[in-house]
C-alpha cells in the first residue's frame, strides 16, 4: 500500500491542505518547530485508523475551520482509491471511512482494511511513520544501542519485537544445549 496524496479539510492547524504526487518510495516532512509536521502525521494515522480520543483532544476542532478530517489517495497494487474520514458526529466519533474507487464506486472500509493487510496502528507507527520523539531518542544512545533500537523499532510485529524474540530464542537454545556453562550432552 502506498499513500499517493492527501487532502486535509480540517485537522489541527491545517485547512484545505492538498499534497499531491507523494513519493512512491519515501516521504519525509521537515520544517520549523510548530510548522504542523506532526499534525500531518497524526492526520494520516487518523484516516487510516480513526480519530482516537487523544487525537480528538489535540487536533479537533480544526483551528481554521473545515470539516474535521479529510482523505488519502491510496495505491495498492493495481487498485487505486481514496479513503475519506470525517469525524463530525460527536465527541466519541472516530470517523466513518468511505472508500471511493477510481470508477467512482463507494463503500465502507473494506478496501482500506485490505490495503493495510492487518497492519495495526502500533506497527504502522513503529515502522512507517517515525516521529521526532523517536528520532530525538536516538541522539541519546551510543552507536551500538542506536542500531539495536532502530532494529527493534523497524522489526516489531504484533507489538512483539523481532530482536527480543531472537534474543529469547538464543537464551533458550543456550539453556537447552549447555549444562551450566559446560558443553551439551545432546549430539
C-alpha positions in Angstrom: 0.0 0.0 0.0 1.3 3.5 -0.9 -0.2 6.8 0.0 -0.2 8.9 -3.2 -1.7 12.2 -1.9 -3.5 13.7 1.0 -6.2 16.3 1.4 -6.9 17.8 4.8 -10.3 19.5 5.0 -9.7 20.5 8.7 -7.3 19.0 11.2 -5.4 20.9 13.8 -3.8 23.9 12.2 -4.4 22.6 8.7 -7.4 23.6 6.5 -7.6 22.9 2.8 -4.1 21.4 2.6 -3.5 19.3 -0.5 -0.3 17.4 -1.1 -0.1 15.5 -4.3 2.4 13.3 -6.1 3.9 11.9 -2.9 7.0 9.8 -3.5 6.2 6.1 -4.0 9.3 5.2 -2.0 9.7 7.6 1.0 8.1 10.8 2.0 9.7 13.0 4.7 8.2 16.1 6.2 10.5 18.7 7.6 10.2 22.3 8.7 10.5 24.6 11.7 9.1 23.7 15.1 5.4 24.1 15.3 5.0 24.1 11.5 2.5 21.3 11.5 4.6 18.2 10.6 3.3 16.1 13.5 -0.2 17.2 12.7 0.1 15.8 9.1 1.4 12.6 10.5 -1.4 12.3 13.0 -3.9 13.2 10.2 -2.6 10.2 8.2 -2.9 7.9 11.3 -6.5 9.3 11.9 -7.6 8.5 8.3 -6.1 5.0 8.4 -7.1 4.0 12.0 -9.6 6.5 13.3 -9.7 9.6 15.4 -8.7 8.5 18.9 -9.7 10.4 21.9 -6.2 11.8 22.3 -6.1 13.0 18.7 -9.6 14.5 19.0 -8.5 16.4 22.1 -5.3 17.8 20.4 -6.4 18.3 16.8 -10.2 18.8 16.8 -12.0 21.0 16.2 -9.8 22.4 13.4 -8.2 25.7 14.3 -9.0 27.4 11.0 -12.3 25.7 10.2 -13.3 23.0 7.8 -14.8 19.6 8.4 -12.8 17.5 10.9 -10.9 15.1 8.7 -10.0 14.6 5.0 -8.8 12.0 2.6 -5.8 10.0 1.5 -5.2 8.7 -2.1 -4.1 5.1 -1.8 -2.5 2.7 -4.3 -2.4 -1.0 -3.6 -1.0 -2.9 -6.5 -3.2 -2.0 -9.5 -6.1 -0.8 -7.2 -6.4 3.0 -6.7 -8.9 4.5 -4.3 -9.5 7.4 -1.9 -10.1 6.8 1.8 -12.0 9.7 3.4 -12.7 10.1 7.1 -14.7 12.9 8.7 -15.3 12.8 12.4 -18.2 15.2 12.9 -20.8 13.0 14.7 -20.0 13.9 18.3 -17.2 13.6 20.9 -16.8 9.8 20.6 -16.9 9.6 16.8 -13.7 8.0 15.4 -15.0 9.0 11.9 -16.6 6.7 9.4 -14.4 5.7 6.4 -15.7 6.0 2.9 -13.6 4.4 0.2 -14.1 5.6 -3.4 -12.6 3.5 -6.2 -11.2 5.0 -9.3 -14.5 4.1 -11.2 -16.5 6.2 -8.7 -18.0 3.3 -6.7 -18.1 4.0 -3.0 -18.2 1.7 0.0 -17.1 1.2 3.6 -13.7 0.5 4.9 -13.2 -2.9 3.2 -10.7 -1.6 0.6 -8.7 0.2 3.3 -8.6 -2.8 5.6 -7.4 -5.0 2.7 -4.8 -2.4 1.7 -3.5 -2.2 5.3 -3.1 -6.0 5.3 -3.7 -6.4 9.0 -1.0 -3.9 9.9 -2.3 -2.4 13.2 -1.7 1.2 14.3 1.2 0.3 16.6 3.1 -1.5 13.9 2.3 1.3 11.4 3.6 3.9 13.8 6.8 2.0 14.6 7.6 1.1 11.0 6.1 3.5 8.6 5.6 6.8 10.5 8.6 7.6 12.8 8.1 10.9 14.6 10.5 13.5 16.0 10.3 11.9 19.5 11.7 8.6 18.3 14.4 10.4 16.3 15.4 12.5 19.3 15.6 9.4 21.5 18.3 8.1 19.1 20.5 11.1 19.8 20.9 9.9 23.4 22.1 6.4 22.5 25.6 5.1 21.6 26.1 3.7 18.1 25.5 0.1 19.1 22.5 1.0 21.2 21.1 3.2 18.4 21.5 0.3 15.9 19.7 -2.1 18.3 16.9 0.5 18.9 16.4 1.1 15.2 16.3 -2.7 14.6 13.7 -3.1 17.3 11.7 -0.1 16.0 11.5 -1.4 12.5 11.1 -5.1 13.2 8.2 -5.1 15.7 5.1 -7.0 14.5 2.0 -7.5 16.6 3.7 -5.5 19.4 6.5 -8.1 19.7 10.0 -7.1 18.6 11.8 -9.5 16.3 15.0 -8.5 18.1 13.6 -9.6 21.5 12.3 -12.8 20.0 15.8 -13.6 18.6 17.4 -12.8 21.9 15.0 -15.0 23.8 15.4 -17.9 21.4 19.2 -17.6 21.7 19.0 -17.7 25.5 16.6 -20.7 25.4 18.8 -22.5 23.0 21.9 -21.9 25.2 19.9 -23.2 28.2 18.8 -26.3 26.4 22.2 -27.1 24.8 24.5 -26.4 27.8 24.7 -27.6 31.3 25.8 -24.6 33.4 28.5 -23.4 31.1 29.5 -27.0 30.1 29.1 -28.5 26.6 25.8 -30.0 25.9 25.3 -33.8 26.1 22.9 -33.6 23.2 24.7 -34.7 20.0 
